[in-house]
């Protein structure tokens, strides 16, 4: 086990170096830089060529991108992710401020998805070929093919425009409308109302995919010989479904669970941008638009580490689920 973990950690370090080199090179070669992005947002602002050159030197923008990457990597080895060029704050502070709102949305969506996907996937497997199962499958196809941004705009129209002045009206943007000194109960209720539409948008696509994923794996499992043997021995249909078939589909589910870890922390760029939710996805979008290289690299590093950790966690869980799998 120790040898396997060491090998995976070394491979993960090499992968992280490759990812960060590619992302940093792409970011530095995008048109413009943080200074031109700020000047473009405020056309009335004017600076001299001398001031521009001085600001480039101050932010390290006068270096080539390989030199800039080596400087960023050196700071990273000392535990420093740098400071945001546009927000004038440490990148770790920015990530810490945005982590809570993203976990609030993504964590709620994650729980709802898995609490609903497993029973509905098993139900679809048990009722395979029947009219009610076909109706569910048709609805899942429709949900999975419905673009998230279209659903977000549609929900905003229905619950914020058409329902204005009624009990069904929901907030359009942001995380809360109340001041920080408002009563705690009122603030919790206000945040919950703001969460409803983003959570729906972040849930329905993954829910549709996971249900179909579980159903497809279950249909493959129930065709195996051990299922026919269990039925021949007189096992009931639900015992066959839960005890025999479902247990043998856990490995692909663990893989799916491990790969969902980065999205749980990273949030959804589209959803957070549409609803102006102050999370990690929106911060990533804004940092790319502003050419904020330290923030881009800090978020890229975090997402990459989470992806590698999710894959490692899935591999380790294989050993617990299936004794035949070994990492030695």
C-alpha angles and dihedrals in degrees: 000000000000091000091050093050092048091050092049092048092051091048089048092053091052090048092050091051091051093047095047093046092052095044094046091049092049092046094050091048095053113111112272131005137239092281096051090044090056092045090050091055091053109037091178091063114097130183131180124248090250092054091047092052091047092052091049090055091046092055096037092245091132090069124090115254095254089054091046091050093051090051091049092047091049091053090047092056087057090051096256119129091184132237127294110255095210100036098037091223133115111270091231089057092051092049091048092052093050098041096077098054091046093050089049092057100032095041092052091047091047093054093046092049096053096038089056102031099061099051093039092047091051091046091052089050094049092048096041113159095011123119096252091051091049090052090051091048091050091051091049091052090051094048094046092051095046110101115240096227091052091051090049093053092044092051091048091054093047101042102029104032109024092036095046112141094016133100089258095061113121130187118268103208145017134019101273141358097202126093119250091253093059118115113284095236092052092049092050091050091047092051090048091053090050090050097056100082097039091048092050091051093047093047111046101063095047091043092054092047095047094049091052090044092054092044093051093050092046092051089053092048096050090058092061124107095244090060091054089048092051090050091047090054089057101258113162121248095252093047089051091048098047106026100038112019102033094047090057093053095056096095095065088043090054089052090052091047092051093050091051092064096085092049090049090061100027096053124200118303094201097045095044091047095049094047093035088234109174097233141122095275093056091046089054091050093048093047091054092048091048094043088235097169099185092052092045091052094044092053093042091052092049094048092047093050091049092050092051092045090050091053092047091048090051091051092051092048089054088069092054095047099041118030089198090069114085131180095198 
